Amino acid sequence: MNIQELTAFFMWCTVINGSLLVLWSLLAAVAPGTIYRLHSKWFPLPKETFTVLFYAFIGVFKMFVIVFNAVPFLALLIIR
């Protein structure tokens, strides 16, 4: 795999995971009650605990997207 292919790979990983992050964040902002009702059928948690966990997972996912997708993509763009 050459640098161009690797750069394209990380670009698409960043685009796809960034899109998922935006979608997830929008759903959390627009329909938090619906998301809680859906998940409370599977996991019985108080709403406050669920909200904290949900936003913590969004934050962790954002860090993973930045560290494992965006930074390698930017580094490959710099060395190319």
MILOKE-933188 format. One record per atom (N, C-alpha, C, O, CB): residue number from 1; residue in three letters; y, x, z. Coordinates in pm, whole numbers, always signed. Glycine has a CB too. Layout:
BEGIN
 num residuo     yy     xx     zz
 NUM     ala      Y      X      Z
...
***
This chain:
BEGIN
 num residuo     yy     xx     zz
   1     met   -116    +85     +0
   1     met     +0     +0     +0
   1     met   +124    +90     +0
   1     met   +138   +179    +84
   1     met     -1    -97   +122
   2     asn   +212    +66    -95
   2     asn   +332   +148   -102
   2     asn   +446    +83    -23
   2     asn   +432    -27    +31
   2     asn   +374   +169   -249
   3     ile   +560   +153    -19
   3     ile   +673   +107    +63
   3     ile   +729    -25    +11
   3     ile   +771   -109    +91
   3     ile   +783   +213    +67
   4     gln   +731    -45   -120
   4     gln   +784   -170   -175
   4     gln   +699   -290   -131
   4     gln   +752   -394    -93
   4     gln   +790   -163   -328
   5     glu   +567   -273   -137
   5     glu   +478   -382    -95
   5     glu   +491   -408    +55
   5     glu   +491   -524    +99
   5     glu   +332   -349   -130
   6     leu   +502   -303   +132
   6     leu   +517   -317   +276
   6     leu   +650   -384   +311
   6     leu   +656   -467   +402
   6     leu   +507   -181   +344
   7     thr   +754   -348   +240
   7     thr   +885   -412   +261
   7     thr   +878   -560   +226
   7     thr   +931   -643   +300
   7     thr   +993   -342   +176
   8     ala   +815   -593   +116
   8     ala   +801   -734    +78
   8     ala   +718   -810   +181
   8     ala   +749   -924   +215
   8     ala   +736   -745    -62
   9     phe   +613   -747   +231
   9     phe   +529   -810   +333
   9     phe   +611   -844   +457
   9     phe   +606   -957   +505
   9     phe   +411   -719   +371
  10     phe   +686   -747   +509
  10     phe   +766   -772   +629
  10     phe   +881   -869   +602
  10     phe   +922   -942   +692
  10     phe   +820   -641   +683
  11     met   +933   -869   +481
  11     met  +1037   -965   +447
  11     met   +981  -1107   +458
  11     met  +1043  -1194   +520
  11     met  +1092   -939   +305
  12     trp   +865  -1131   +397
  12     trp   +807  -1265   +401
  12     trp   +760  -1303   +541
  12     trp   +768  -1419   +579
  12     trp   +692  -1275   +304
  13     cys   +711  -1206   +618
  13     cys   +676  -1234   +758
  13     cys   +799  -1277   +835
  13     cys   +794  -1371   +915
  13     cys   +611  -1110   +825
  14     thr   +911  -1209   +813
  14     thr  +1036  -1244   +881
  14     thr  +1085  -1382   +838
  14     thr  +1128  -1461   +922
  14     thr  +1143  -1139   +852
  15     val  +1078  -1412   +710
  15     val  +1123  -1542   +660
  15     val  +1037  -1655   +717
  15     val  +1089  -1755   +765
  15     val  +1120  -1544   +506
  16     ile   +906  -1639   +711
  16     ile   +815  -1744   +758
  16     ile   +827  -1763   +908
  16     ile   +843  -1876   +955
  16     ile   +671  -1710   +721
  17     asn   +820  -1654   +984
  17     asn   +829  -1667  +1129
  17     asn   +968  -1710  +1174
  17     asn   +982  -1784  +1271
  17     asn   +791  -1535  +1196
  18     gly  +1072  -1664  +1105
  18     gly  +1207  -1710  +1136
  18     gly  +1224  -1858  +1110
  18     gly  +1291  -1928  +1186
  18     gly  +1309  -1631  +1056
  19     ser  +1164  -1907  +1003
  19     ser  +1168  -2051   +972
  19     ser  +1096  -2131  +1079
  19     ser  +1144  -2237  +1120
  19     ser  +1106  -2079   +835
  20     leu   +980  -2083  +1123
  20     leu   +908  -2150  +1231
  20     leu   +992  -2152  +1359
  20     leu   +993  -2252  +1431
  20     leu   +774  -2082  +1256
  21     leu  +1059  -2043  +1387
  21     leu  +1144  -2037  +1506
  21     leu  +1259  -2136  +1497
  21     leu  +1289  -2205  +1595
  21     leu  +1199  -1895  +1525
  22     val  +1323  -2145  +1382
  22     val  +1432  -2241  +1364
  22     val  +1380  -2384  +1377
  22     val  +1442  -2467  +1444
  22     val  +1500  -2220  +1227
  23     leu  +1267  -2414  +1313
  23     leu  +1209  -2547  +1322
  23     leu  +1175  -2584  +1465
  23     leu  +1206  -2693  +1511
  23     leu  +1084  -2557  +1234
  24     trp  +1111  -2492  +1535
  24     trp  +1072  -2513  +1673
  24     trp  +1195  -2537  +1761
  24     trp  +1194  -2627  +1845
  24     trp   +992  -2393  +1726
  25     ser  +1299  -2459  +1740
  25     ser  +1423  -2475  +1818
  25     ser  +1492  -2607  +1787
  25     ser  +1542  -2674  +1877
  25     ser  +1518  -2359  +1791
  26     leu  +1494  -2645  +1660
  26     leu  +1555  -2773  +1623
  26     leu  +1479  -2890  +1684
  26     leu  +1541  -2985  +1734
  26     leu  +1560  -2788  +1472
  27     leu  +1348  -2884  +1680
  27     leu  +1268  -2991  +1741
  27     leu  +1293  -2999  +1891
  27     leu  +1299  -3108  +1947
  27     leu  +1120  -2968  +1714
  28     ala  +1307  -2884  +1955
  28     ala  +1333  -2883  +2099
  28     ala  +1470  -2941  +2130
  28     ala  +1488  -3004  +2234
  28     ala  +1322  -2742  +2154
  29     ala  +1567  -2921  +2040
  29     ala  +1702  -2973  +2063
  29     ala  +1713  -3121  +2028
  29     ala  +1785  -3195  +2095
  29     ala  +1802  -2893  +1982
  30     val  +1643  -3164  +1924
  30     val  +1658  -3301  +1873
  30     val  +1566  -3399  +1944
  30     val  +1607  -3511  +1976
  30     val  +1632  -3304  +1724
  31     ala  +1442  -3360  +1969
  31     ala  +1344  -3455  +2023
  31     ala  +1266  -3399  +2142
  31     ala  +1143  -3392  +2136
  31     ala  +1247  -3497  +1914
  32     pro  +1334  -3360  +2250
  32     pro  +1259  -3303  +2362
  32     pro  +1168  -3404  +2432
  32     pro  +1061  -3367  +2480
  32     pro  +1356  -3246  +2463
  33     gly  +1209  -3530  +2437
  33     gly  +1126  -3632  +2501
  33     gly   +997  -3658  +2425
  33     gly   +890  -3674  +2485
  33     gly  +1203  -3761  +2513
  34     thr  +1008  -3662  +2294
  34     thr   +889  -3682  +2210
  34     thr   +792  -3566  +2224
  34     thr   +671  -3586  +2233
  34     thr   +930  -3699  +2063
  35     ile   +845  -3446  +2226
  35     ile   +759  -3328  +2241
  35     ile   +690  -3330  +2377
  35     ile   +571  -3300  +2388
  35     ile   +841  -3197  +2225
  36     tyr   +765  -3367  +2481
  36     tyr   +705  -3374  +2614
  36     tyr   +596  -3481  +2621
  36     tyr   +489  -3456  +2677
  36     tyr   +813  -3404  +2719
  37     arg   +621  -3598  +2565
  37     arg   +519  -3704  +2566
  37     arg   +393  -3661  +2491
  37     arg   +282  -3689  +2536
  37     arg   +575  -3833  +2504
  38     leu   +411  -3594  +2379
  38     leu   +297  -3548  +2301
  38     leu   +214  -3447  +2380
  38     leu    +91  -3458  +2386
  38     leu   +343  -3487  +2169
  39     his   +280  -3350  +2441
  39     his   +208  -3246  +2512
  39     his   +157  -3291  +2648
  39     his    +58  -3239  +2698
  39     his   +297  -3125  +2530
  40     ser   +224  -3389  +2710
  40     ser   +179  -3433  +2842
  40     ser    +46  -3507  +2835
  40     ser    -21  -3523  +2937
  40     ser   +284  -3522  +2906
  41     lys     +6  -3551  +2717
  41     lys   -126  -3612  +2702
  41     lys   -236  -3508  +2720
  41     lys   -345  -3539  +2768
  41     lys   -139  -3680  +2565
  42     trp   -207  -3383  +2681
  42     trp   -306  -3275  +2689
  42     trp   -293  -3193  +2817
  42     trp   -392  -3151  +2875
  42     trp   -294  -3184  +2569
  43     phe   -168  -3170  +2859
  43     phe   -141  -3083  +2973
  43     phe    -54  -3158  +3073
  43     phe    +65  -3175  +3049
  43     phe    -73  -2951  +2929
  44     pro   -110  -3201  +3184
  44     pro    -30  -3277  +3282
  44     pro    +63  -3184  +3361
  44     pro    +21  -3122  +3459
  44     pro   -123  -3354  +3379
  45     leu   +188  -3175  +3318
  45     leu   +288  -3093  +3386
  45     leu   +411  -3179  +3414
  45     leu   +441  -3272  +3340
  45     leu   +326  -2969  +3300
  46     pro   +482  -3148  +3523
  46     pro   +611  -3216  +3542
  46     pro   +707  -3178  +3430
  46     pro   +698  -3070  +3372
  46     pro   +672  -3179  +3681
  47     lys   +798  -3268  +3400
  47     lys   +890  -3247  +3287
  47     lys   +973  -3120  +3304
  47     lys   +997  -3049  +3207
  47     lys   +982  -3367  +3272
  48     glu  +1018  -3091  +3427
  48     glu  +1099  -2971  +3450
  48     glu  +1020  -2844  +3421
  48     glu  +1072  -2751  +3359
  48     glu  +1151  -2969  +3595
  49     thr   +894  -2840  +3464
  49     thr   +808  -2724  +3439
  49     thr   +782  -2710  +3290
  49     thr   +786  -2599  +3237
  49     thr   +676  -2737  +3515
  50     phe   +756  -2821  +3225
  50     phe   +732  -2817  +3081
  50     phe   +853  -2763  +3006
  50     phe   +839  -2682  +2914
  50     phe   +696  -2956  +3030
  51     thr   +972  -2808  +3045
  51     thr  +1095  -2763  +2977
  51     thr  +1114  -2613  +2993
  51     thr  +1147  -2544  +2897
  51     thr  +1217  -2838  +3032
  52     val  +1093  -2563  +3114
  52     val  +1107  -2419  +3138
  52     val  +1005  -2342  +3056
  52     val  +1040  -2242  +2992
  52     val  +1090  -2386  +3288
  53     leu   +881  -2386  +3056
  53     leu   +777  -2318  +2978
  53     leu   +806  -2323  +2828
  53     leu   +787  -2225  +2757
  53     leu   +640  -2380  +3007
  54     phe   +851  -2438  +2781
  54     phe   +877  -2455  +2639
  54     phe   +985  -2360  +2591
  54     phe   +969  -2293  +2489
  54     phe   +918  -2599  +2609
  55     tyr  +1097  -2353  +2666
  55     tyr  +1205  -2263  +2627
  55     tyr  +1168  -2117  +2648
  55     tyr  +1216  -2030  +2575
  55     tyr  +1331  -2296  +2705
  56     ala  +1083  -2088  +2747
  56     ala  +1035  -1951  +2766
  56     ala   +950  -1908  +2646
  56     ala   +961  -1795  +2599
  56     ala   +954  -1939  +2897
  57     phe   +864  -1998  +2598
  57     phe   +782  -1965  +2481
  57     phe   +869  -1945  +2356
  57     phe   +840  -1858  +2274
  57     phe   +679  -2075  +2456
  58     ile   +973  -2024  +2342
  58     ile  +1065  -2004  +2229
  58     ile  +1129  -1865  +2239
  58     ile  +1140  -1795  +2139
  58     ile  +1175  -2114  +2225
  59     gly  +1171  -1827  +2359
  59     gly  +1232  -1696  +2378
  59     gly  +1136  -1581  +2351
  59     gly  +1174  -1482  +2289
  59     gly  +1285  -1685  +2519
  60     val  +1013  -1594  +2398
  60     val   +912  -1490  +2373
  60     val   +881  -1481  +2224
  60     val   +868  -1372  +2169
  60     val   +783  -1519  +2453
  61     phe   +869  -1596  +2158
  61     phe   +842  -1596  +2015
  61     phe   +956  -1530  +1938
  61     phe   +934  -1455  +1843
  61     phe   +820  -1739  +1964
  62     lys  +1080  -1558  +1981
  62     lys  +1197  -1497  +1917
  62     lys  +1193  -1345  +1932
  62     lys  +1223  -1272  +1837
  62     lys  +1327  -1553  +1976
  63     met  +1157  -1297  +2051
  63     met  +1148  -1152  +2071
  63     met  +1039  -1091  +1983
  63     met  +1059   -984  +1926
  63     met  +1121  -1120  +2218
  64     phe   +925  -1159  +1972
  64     phe   +818  -1109  +1887
  64     phe   +859  -1105  +1740
  64     phe   +828  -1010  +1669
  64     phe   +693  -1195  +1904
  65     val   +929  -1208  +1695
  65     val   +976  -1210  +1556
  65     val  +1071  -1094  +1531
  65     val  +1062  -1026  +1429
  65     val  +1046  -1345  +1523
  66     ile  +1162  -1072  +1623
  66     ile  +1258   -962  +1605
  66     ile  +1188   -827  +1608
  66     ile  +1208   -745  +1519
  66     ile  +1366   -968  +1713
  67     val  +1105   -804  +1710
  67     val  +1043   -673  +1729
  67     val   +938   -642  +1623
  67     val   +932   -530  +1572
  67     val   +981   -664  +1866
  68     phe   +855   -740  +1590
  68     phe   +742   -712  +1502
  68     phe   +763   -751  +1356
  68     phe   +681   -716  +1272
  68     phe   +622   -782  +1554
  69     asn   +871   -822  +1324
  69     asn   +897   -860  +1185
  69     asn  +1030   -806  +1135
  69     asn  +1034   -733  +1036
  69     asn   +895  -1009  +1171
  70     ala  +1138   -841  +1204
  70     ala  +1272   -808  +1153
  70     ala  +1302   -659  +1163
  70     ala  +1355   -601  +1069
  70     ala  +1377   -886  +1230
  71     val  +1269   -596  +1276
  71     val  +1298   -453  +1291
  71     val  +1219   -368  +1192
  71     val  +1278   -280  +1130
  71     val  +1268   -409  +1434
  72     pro  +1088   -389  +1175
  72     pro  +1018   -309  +1073
  72     pro  +1073   -334   +932
  72     pro  +1081   -241   +851
  72     pro   +869   -339  +1075
  73     phe  +1111   -459   +903
  73     phe  +1169   -488   +772
  73     phe  +1299   -412   +752
  73     phe  +1320   -352   +647
  73     phe  +1193   -637   +756
  74     leu  +1387   -414   +850
  74     leu  +1513   -341   +840
  74     leu  +1490   -190   +831
  74     leu  +1559   -121   +756
  74     leu  +1601   -373   +960
  75     ala  +1394   -139   +907
  75     ala  +1364     +4   +901
  75     ala  +1315    +44   +761
  75     ala  +1352   +149   +709
  75     ala  +1259    +41  +1007
  76     leu  +1230    -40   +703
  76     leu  +1181    -11   +568
  76     leu  +1295    -20   +465
  76     leu  +1297    +57   +369
  76     leu  +1068   -108   +530
  77     leu  +1387   -112   +486
  77     leu  +1502   -119   +394
  77     leu  +1588     +7   +404
  77     leu  +1641    +54   +304
  77     leu  +1587   -243   +424
  78     ile  +1602    +61   +525
  78     ile  +1684   +180   +545
  78     ile  +1622   +302   +480
  78     ile  +1692   +382   +419
  78     ile  +1705   +206   +692
  79     ile  +1490   +318   +492
  79     ile  +1426   +440   +439
  79     ile  +1397   +429   +290
  79     ile  +1360   +529   +228
  79     ile  +1297   +469   +513
  80     arg  +1411   +313   +232
  80     arg  +1380   +294    +91
  80     arg  +1484   +349     +1
  80     arg  +1471   +340   -121
  80     arg  +1360   +152    +61
***
